[in-house]
Amino acid sequence: MSAADEQRPEQAPSSASEVIGAALGGAARKAGLDPTEESSTQKVVWSAMGGWRGILESVLPSLAFVILFTLAPDPLILSLGVSVGLAAVFTIVRLVQKSPPSAALGGLIAAAAAAALALWTGRGADNFVPGLITNAVYGTVFLVSALIGWSLIGIAAGFLMGDATGWRSDRRKRRAFRWLGIAWAVLFFARLAVQLPLYLTDQVTALGTLKLIMGLPLFAPLIAVTWLVVRALYPRASPQDPAPSA
């Protein structure tokens, strides 16, 4: 086997990591998660949640569905219609104000797909199937990537900090990003472990309530921890630090 052949297995992961890093890093910047910027942890978490608008877009459609389904489960189309309608209103408001509609549009598409499935099966619990699938997929991807040494957190942080894949040669960074990836996987799998039994037993109200409780309230502190760890691994140079001597 030639030296060129020996190097080929390493080239593909590097190229893939650059593409994934660019995508994740771009998404992180749009969400206000750029470690190169001087921001407080509170501001970063608030920005990642999208502020009050983001919180309302995330919570209100599901909350409306749970309340209406609990008070009047029949007809199912009422609770589903209000949920999708709220998501549509948020999207229209963003379009009118010419603000980035991606978050609200994504919520609208997810709400519409979930509602269509629930109407097709006639089961209110099926409104939560997309969320269950999302948790399973995200949990698996975060866990596998962390265990094989290509943590998605590390790939995104490396792109944002101009470190590319250099963090993989730093034992401290590699270990930190591995555990951060595992922590995110645990969050997604914990949601799945709690919510799947409720789905299987058709406990719609409890399922919807726990989905809300295990949403932003768990997302926010993990975002804060991730931000603090990345900032600790890549400390900003102080303006007063002396320049290295020649």
C-alpha positions in Angstrom: 0.0 0.0 0.0 1.4 3.4 -1.0 1.7 6.4 1.3 -1.0 8.1 -0.7 -3.3 5.2 -0.1 -2.6 5.3 3.6 -3.7 9.0 3.8 -7.0 8.6 1.9 -9.1 7.4 4.9 -8.1 10.6 6.8 -9.1 12.9 4.0 -12.7 12.1 3.8 -13.5 12.7 7.5 -11.6 16.0 7.3 -13.6 17.2 4.3 -16.8 16.0 5.8 -16.0 17.7 9.1 -15.4 21.0 7.3 -18.8 20.8 5.6 -20.6 19.9 8.8 -18.6 22.4 10.8 -19.6 25.2 8.4 -23.2 24.2 8.6 -23.3 23.9 12.3 -21.2 27.0 12.8 -23.4 29.1 10.6 -26.5 27.9 12.5 -24.8 28.7 15.8 -23.9 32.2 14.6 -27.5 32.9 13.5 -28.7 31.7 16.9 -26.2 34.1 18.6 -23.8 31.3 19.7 -20.5 32.7 18.6 -17.8 32.2 21.2 -15.6 34.8 19.5 -18.1 37.5 20.5 -18.0 39.2 23.9 -21.4 38.3 25.3 -22.7 37.3 28.8 -23.9 33.7 29.3 -27.4 35.0 30.0 -27.5 36.9 26.7 -26.2 33.9 24.8 -28.9 31.6 26.2 -31.6 34.2 25.7 -30.5 34.6 22.1 -30.3 30.8 21.5 -33.9 30.5 22.6 -34.9 33.3 20.3 -36.0 35.8 23.0 -39.6 36.2 23.9 -40.7 35.6 20.3 -38.8 32.3 20.1 -40.2 31.1 23.4 -43.7 31.9 22.3 -43.2 30.2 18.9 -41.9 27.1 20.6 -44.4 26.9 23.4 -47.8 28.3 22.4 -48.7 25.9 19.6 -48.1 22.8 21.8 -49.6 24.5 24.8 -52.8 25.4 22.9 -53.1 21.8 21.6 -52.7 20.3 25.1 -55.2 22.7 26.7 -57.9 22.3 24.0 -57.4 18.6 23.7 -57.8 18.2 27.5 -61.0 20.3 27.6 -62.5 19.0 24.4 -60.8 16.0 22.8 -63.5 15.8 20.2 -63.4 17.0 17.5 -59.6 16.5 17.2 -59.4 19.0 14.4 -60.2 21.9 16.7 -57.1 21.5 18.9 -54.9 20.6 15.9 -56.3 23.5 13.9 -55.5 26.1 16.6 -52.0 24.7 17.1 -51.2 24.9 13.4 -53.0 28.3 13.1 -50.7 29.8 15.8 -47.6 28.5 14.0 -48.9 30.0 10.8 -49.5 33.4 12.5 -46.0 33.5 13.9 -44.6 32.8 10.4 -46.7 35.5 8.8 -45.6 38.0 11.4 -42.0 37.3 10.7 -42.5 37.6 6.9 -44.4 40.9 7.4 -41.6 42.3 9.6 -39.0 40.9 7.2 -37.2 39.1 10.0 -35.6 35.6 9.5 -38.6 33.3 9.2 -36.6 30.1 9.4 -37.5 29.3 13.1 -41.2 30.0 12.7 -41.4 28.3 9.3 -39.7 25.2 10.7 -42.2 25.2 13.5 -45.1 25.6 11.0 -43.9 22.7 8.8 -43.4 20.5 11.9 -46.8 21.4 13.3 -48.6 20.8 10.0 -46.9 17.5 9.5 -47.7 16.3 13.0 -51.4 17.5 12.7 -51.7 15.7 9.3 -50.5 12.5 10.9 -52.8 12.8 13.9 -55.8 13.5 11.7 -55.0 10.6 9.4 -54.8 8.1 12.3 -57.4 9.8 14.5 -55.1 9.7 17.6 -54.2 12.9 19.4 -51.0 11.2 20.6 -49.7 11.0 17.0 -49.3 14.8 17.0 -46.1 14.1 19.0 -44.6 11.5 16.7 -42.3 13.9 14.8 -40.9 15.1 18.2 -40.2 11.5 19.3 -38.4 10.7 16.0 -36.4 13.9 16.3 -35.2 13.1 19.8 -34.2 9.6 18.7 -32.3 10.8 15.7 -30.6 13.7 17.4 -29.7 11.6 20.4 -28.2 8.9 18.2 -26.2 11.3 16.1 -24.8 13.2 19.1 -23.9 10.0 20.9 -22.2 8.2 18.0 -20.3 11.3 16.9 -19.0 11.8 20.4 -18.0 8.2 20.9 -16.1 8.0 17.6 -14.1 11.1 18.4 -15.9 13.5 16.0 -18.2 15.3 18.5 -20.6 17.7 16.7 -19.9 20.2 19.4 -16.2 20.0 18.7 -16.8 20.3 14.9 -18.9 23.4 15.3 -16.6 25.0 17.9 -13.6 24.3 15.8 -15.2 26.0 12.8 -16.3 29.1 14.9 -12.9 29.4 16.6 -10.8 28.9 13.4 -9.4 25.7 14.9 -10.9 23.4 12.2 -10.1 19.9 13.4 -7.1 21.0 15.5 -9.1 20.3 18.7 -8.8 16.6 18.0 -5.1 16.7 18.7 -5.7 18.4 22.0 -6.5 15.8 24.6 -8.3 18.3 26.9 -10.5 19.7 24.2 -11.3 16.3 22.7 -12.4 15.0 26.1 -14.5 18.0 26.8 -16.3 17.9 23.5 -16.8 14.2 23.9 -18.6 14.7 27.2 -20.6 17.6 25.9 -21.8 15.5 23.0 -22.8 12.7 25.4 -24.6 15.3 27.6 -26.7 16.4 24.6 -27.4 12.8 23.7 -28.6 12.2 27.2 -31.0 15.1 27.0 -32.6 13.8 23.8 -32.7 10.2 25.1 -34.2 11.3 28.4 -37.0 13.0 26.6 -37.6 9.9 24.6 -37.5 7.6 27.6 -40.1 9.7 29.4 -42.4 10.5 26.5 -42.4 7.3 24.6 -44.2 5.3 27.3 -46.9 8.0 27.5 -47.3 7.9 23.7 -47.7 4.2 23.7 -50.3 4.3 26.4 -52.1 7.2 24.7 -51.7 9.7 27.6 -51.9 12.8 25.5 -52.3 15.4 28.2 -49.4 14.1 30.2 -47.3 13.7 27.1 -47.9 17.2 25.9 -47.2 18.6 29.4 -43.9 16.8 29.8 -42.9 17.7 26.3 -43.1 21.4 27.3 -41.4 20.8 30.7 -38.5 18.9 29.0 -38.2 21.5 26.2 -36.7 24.9 26.9 -36.3 24.4 30.7 -33.7 21.7 29.9 -32.4 23.2 26.7 -31.4 26.5 28.3 -29.0 25.2 31.0 -27.3 22.8 28.7 -26.7 25.7 26.2 -25.2 27.7 29.0 -22.9 24.8 30.0 -21.8 24.3 26.4 -21.1 28.0 26.0 -19.0 28.2 29.2 -17.0 25.1 28.3 -16.2 26.3 24.8 -15.2 29.8 26.2 -12.9 28.1 28.8 -11.3 26.0 26.1 -10.7 29.0 23.8 -10.1 32.0 26.2 -10.1 35.4 24.6 -6.7 37.2 24.6 -6.7 40.2 26.8 -5.8 43.6 25.2 -3.3 44.1 28.0 -1.5 40.8 27.4 2.1 41.5 26.3 2.9 40.6 22.8 5.3 37.6 22.5 8.9 38.6 22.1 10.7 37.8 18.9 
